[in-house]
Amino acid sequence: MTTGSPDLGRLSLNTATTKAWDLREAVEGAARAGLPAVGLWRDRVQEVGAPLAAKIVADAGLRVSSLCRGGFLTASDDAGIAAALEDNRAAVVEAATLGTRELVFVVGGLPAASAPGGPALPYPPGGTDPARDLVATRARVADRIADLVPFAAEHDVRIVLEPLHPIFAADRAVISTLGQALDLAAPFPAETVGVVVDTYHVWWDPDLERQIARAGAEGRLAGYQVCDWVLPLAADALLSRGHVGDGYVDFATITRWVAAAGYTGDVEVEIFRQEIWDAPGDETVATLADRYVRHVLPHL
């Protein structure tokens, strides 16, 4: 059974980082490297089904640090709302089956987005467009979270809101700051709605220290994900992440803030980058473990 070396005892491999690996390969790769945990994306889980996925992780002696992702809550039509609620309830059940309390939510972009990363839908005649109404879209996110909280609580799963960098506000997440995420979480119990700090998305925020402290004080700090902001941006900005230490993020400072806020959970490495996806998986895991030990662990 793999329990992780003392140096790696809180390090988790997010399956997005080793995209070419299926779930079993990712679990086995994490175990070989001495990591104690994996963060799972739903596409990998659904390839085998949540019960078998849970068994694969347990048989390797690992734990599931989080499941990603729920969310995409911004539809304004009845059919879209119903579909979003159905999908998110399924995600809650998957998280519970996997044995993780932490279900990461990417809340969704404007209805004017044709698809994540896609062009905007045409602007209608008449001078106004509800599909571009950012305030109303954020209000719908709050409504859908309220709809889902009772179901999540019944399954002992926490909705973990992830603010995304403002570059993704149009198509992936109308919530861009940790403060906005905490405001959305505030009406609900901390054990049911929390937040995750992803360095790629929040490193730039001038209010970050205060909001991390707030998250800790409110008991809502449910996850810490690390990767770097690398320039030049890729043609698809989503793929502009890099290994810790390859870009501009101040991991020492942000990690100290997270630790001071009382966070003692796993640290997931989640990277979207074509060159990293193309590299051998074991090489990628070895690199992320080395960078974690050098740049993150000393400040936890």
C-alpha positions, 0 to 999 in steps of 0.5 A: 500500500502506498502512503506517500513519503513524508515529503509527498504526503500531501501531494495529489496528481490531478488527472488533467495533468496526465491527459494521455493516461486513463484512470488506472494508469494515472492512479498507478503512476501516482502510486509508483511515484509515492503520491498518496492522492489523486484528483479525478476528472469526471471524464476519467471516472465515467470511462469505468464508472464511479464504483470501479474508479473508487475500487481502483483508487482504494486498491492502490492505497490512495485517496481521492482529493477532489472530483472535478467538475460540477458547475456550468450553472448559467443557463436561462431556459428551463431545459438548460436549467433542468439539464444542469441540475441533473448533471450536477446531482449525478456529479454529487453522487459520483463524488460520494461514491469515490469517497471525496467530499470535495466536488469542484464547481466551474460555474459557467460563462455567459449564455452568449458563449457558443461553447467553452473556448468558442466564438460568441453568438451573434449580438441580436438587434435591439441594443440589449442582449440578456445572454451578455448580462453578466449581473443576471448570469451571476444571479442565476449561479447563486440560484442554482447553488441554492437548488443543489445545496440540499442534495449535496448535504444529503450525500455529505459532499461539499460544493467547492467553488473555483474562481477562474482568471478573468480571461475565462469570464466569458465562456467558463466562469463568471466568478473571477475572484476568491472574494466573489466565490466566498460571497456566493458561498456565504448563505450556506453552511461551510461544510456544504459550500467551500472554495478552492485556491488555484494559483493559476487563476488567482495569483494576480488578485490584489485582495488575495491574502485577505480573501484566503484568510477569510476563507480559512476563518469561515471554514471554507478553504476546501482545496489548494491547486498549484501550477504556474502562469506561463507566457506567451499565452497559448492560442487556447489560453486554457493550455497556458499553464506550466509546471510550478517554477516555470512562470510568474506565480509567487508560490512561496507567498501564496502557500504561506497565506494558505497555510496561515489560513489553516489549510491542512489538506492535499495540494493538487497539481493541475496542469493543462499544457500540450507539451506536458500532455505529450511528455511521458506520464512518469516524467511529468509526475517526477517533475511535478513532485520535484517542483512541489518539494522545492517550491511549495512544501517548504512554505506549507 
